[in-house]
């Protein structure tokens, strides 16, 4: 009987530990992964927003921009392979992550591009290598098109904004009035995970719960940003008509959020661009396969 009581007590204590300490454990795991790349967290004021960002590594500066509903830590899996060769600057865009959310401010394309430019200038980074995934890839490409002298190269991972691409599964949902990128409950979160990846990376259940809770808290503001940014967005076809910036485009062949047909279309638009469609890959290759993703980028720069 005593042994049974001990076992039950350990099970209860373990459950309580996971329940009450999952956030400290989750945050500790994130900090450990950042430290692996020598990344430290900093903040700077930009256009009335505190912009929180990661900074670390050595070499020429590579600014990496996360996608919609994401944050700077989407890049920490690939960062250890890049930081020996580049100084990495990885911001939470205004309105996302740990950066300021201002209900009275606009977060349309022009506003976010303006803030990104102010951020880069405030840190005295120009010229930079610029990369982004999804919405971040879209903003990186628009930035490169508008300020070509300040961008040494661009790295576009499944960027939004290719108007002529085939409609993706996400767009089919949007046409029905549903947005899988906005999270209200656990089932929404699980659907989003399946949307993002061809093969979902292992994430402990307790950490998945933290991620779900964070997305649920941010839902209302994310809806505001989505509406403002994507109601009438300029297409990359219109923004990159004269782009000659050195460019690598990576896209997963199993991307359910943005159709992989965008890769070839974008490569034809940008003179000399390299397009790689990665087999059995989803929307976020830097998370799903960080080593392969980094290898492609380093080879693009003649490093690997």
N, C-alpha and C positions, 0 to 999 in steps of 0.2 A: 504493500500500500504506500509506504514511504517513497519507494522508487517511482511509483506512478505519479505521486504528488510532485516530485522533483521534475519529472519529464513534462508534466502539464505546466508547471511554473516556468520552465525554460521556454516552452513554446509560447506562452503568454508574454513573457518578457521579450522574446524575439520579435513577436508581432508588434508589441508596443514600441520597441526600438525602431523597427522599420517605419512605423506610423509616425512617430514623433520626431525622428531624427533623419528622415529621408532628405529633407531640404539641406541640412548641414552636410550630409554625406554627398549629395548631388553637387553642391557648391564646392566641396573639397575636391571632388573628382575633376571638375572643370578647371579649378586652379592648378591642379597637378598637371593636367594636359597642357595648359598654357605655359607652365614652367618648363615643360619638356622642350619647348621651342624658344625659351628665354624671353617670353612675352610678358610685359608688365602692363597694368591697366592705368590709364591716364584720362584726363578730361580737359576740355577747353570750351570756352564760350563762343558760340557762333550764331549770329542772327537771333539772339534771345533764347537760344537753346544751349543747354550743357550737352556737349557731344562727348560721350565716353568711347574710348578707343584702346586697342591693344597696340603695343609698339615693341619691336624686338627684331633680332637678326642683324646681319651686316651685309653691305653691298648697296647697289642701287635700290631706290625706293620702289616698292610694289604696294599699291593701295588696293585692298580687296573689299568688295561691297557685297553684302548679303542680299538675299531675296526677300520677297514679301512675307511678313509674319515671322521672319527669322531674326537673327542677331549675329553679332561678331563671332560668336563661338561656333558658328557653322563652318568656320575655316580652321579650327584648331587641330583637326585630325590631319590635314594636309600640311599644316604649318611647319612641323619638324623637318620635312624634306626640303622646304623652300628657304627657311631662315638661315642656313649656312651660306646662301648665295644672294639673298635679298634682305634689305631692311623691310620688314613687314609693318604696314600701318593698316589696321583693321577697325574701322569705326562701326558703332551702332548708328545707323542713319537717324536723324531727328525723327521722332515718332515711334522708334523701335528700341527694343532692348532696354538698356539702362539710360539711354538719352532722353531728353525732355519730350513730353507729349503736351502740346498746347492746343486746346480745343478751339482757340480763336485764330490759330495760324492756318495757312494753306499748306498742303502737302502735294500739290500737283507737280508735274514734271519740271516746269520752269523753276518753281520754288526750291525743289530738292537739288536740282543742278546748281542753282545759285549758292545754296548752303554748302554743297560739296566743294565748289570752287573756293568759297571763303575758308573752309576747313583746310584745304590743301595750301592755300596762301598763308593762313595764320601759322601753320607749322613750317613754312618756308621749304616746301618739298619739291617745287617745280624744277625740272620736268620729272614726271613719274611714269612708271609702268602702271597700268590700270587694269584691274580685273573685276569680274562680277558674275554672279549666278542669278538667272531668272530676272526678276525686277532689277537686281544689282547689275546684271550684264547689260540690261537695257539702258540704265542710267550711265554706265561706263561708256557704252557706245555713243549715246547722245553727247556726253561730255567730250569724247574724242572728236566727234564731228564738229562740235562748236569751238573747241580750243585745241586744234591739232598741234600747235607749236609746243603745248605743254604736256603732251602724251608721247612717250617714247614707243610704247607698244600697248596693245590691248588684248586681254585674255577674256573671251566671252564664252561662258559656260551656260548653254541653253538659254540664251537671252530672250526676253519678251520683246515684242515690238515688230516682228517680221510679219507684216500684214498679209503677204501673199502665201504664207505657209498654210498647209492643210489644217483644217480645224482639229483641235485635240479633243480628248475626252473631257477635259476641263471646260472647254467652250460649249460642249453639248450640255453640260450641267448648267452653265450660266444662262444659256438660252431658255432653260426650263425654270429660271428664277432661283436656282440653287447655287451657292458658292462654297465648294468643298474646302476653300482656304480659310474659312471662318469657322472657328471651333466653339460649339456650345456645350458639348458633352463628350463622354469617352468614345462613343461610337463615331462621332465626327473626327476625333483625333485618330482613331484606328484607320478610318478611311483615308485621312490625309497621309498617314505613314505609307499605306499601300500605294497611294498616288505618287509619292516622292521617289520610291525605290523599286527597282526590279527585284532585288533581294535585300530585305530590310536588315541593316546591321544589328548585331546583338546589342540591346539596351536593357539593363535590369528593369524589372517591372516597377520597382519603386522610383527609378529615374524617369520612366515613361509617365508615371503619375505626376511627377513634378512638371514635366514638359507640358502635359495636358492641362494642368491647373494654370500654368503661366499663359498658355494660349487662350484659355477660357477667360482669364482676367483681362486680356488684351483685345478680346473680340470686338468690343464696341469701337475702340479707337482704330483697330485695323479696318473695320468697315468704313469708317470715315476716310481713311487714307486710300483704300481701294477705290472708293467712289470718286475721290478727287483726282487721283492719278490716272485712272483708266477710263474715265468717262469719255474723253476725246483726246487720246494720247497721240502725239505725232509718231508716224511710223519710222522705222529705221531706214526704209527705202527713201524717205524724204530727207532724213537727217544725214545720211552717209553718201550722198550722190557724188561727192568729190573726195571721199576718204581714201587716203593712201597710207594710213598708219599701219605699221607692222602688226598683223593680227593673227591670233590663233583662235579658232572656234572649236569647242568641244561640245558634243551632244550625245546623249544616250539614245540608242535605237528603240528603247522601250519607254521613252518619256511619255507619260500620260497627261502631263500638265501643258507642255508646249511641244508640238509635233516636230519630229526630227527633220522633216523636210525643210525647216528653216535654215539648217546648216548650209546646204548647197546654195540656196537662194542668197544667203548673206555672203557667202564666199564669192559669188559672182558679182556682188555689189561692191566689194572692197578689193581694190587692185592688189594682187599678190597674197591674198589671205589664204591661210592653211585651215582646212576644215577636216575634222576627224569625227566620225560617228562611231562611238564606242559600243561594241556588241554586248548584249545582255546587261544594259545599263539603264538606270532611271534618270530622274531629273536632277539629282544632286551628286554628280560623280566624285566631288571632293570629299563627300562623306561616305558614299557607298564603296569607293575604291580609291582611297587617297594616294596610295603608292603609284598606281598606274596613272592617275591624274597628274601627279607631280612629275612623273617621268616624261609625260607628253610635253609638259610646259618647259622643263629643263632642256629637253632635246630641241625644242623650238628656239631656245636661246643658245644652243650649242654648248650646253654645260654638261649634260649627262653623256 
